[in-house]
């Protein structure tokens, strides 16, 4: 991530500038479009939260109803 708005959900979930999102809901992602598509797929499959793996050791549960 290049920037994290302190007033947005990412900041509430402890994302920091420079964090690298490696997978979303178990799907490997490489671009911001991959992240959006993985979140959309999860939402369309009835999920209301998705687990993101950041860097190598940080996991963050993100509610996707607000995304």
Helices and strands as residue ranges (DSSP letters): H 9-12, E 21-24, E 27-28, H 32-44, E 49-54, E 58-63
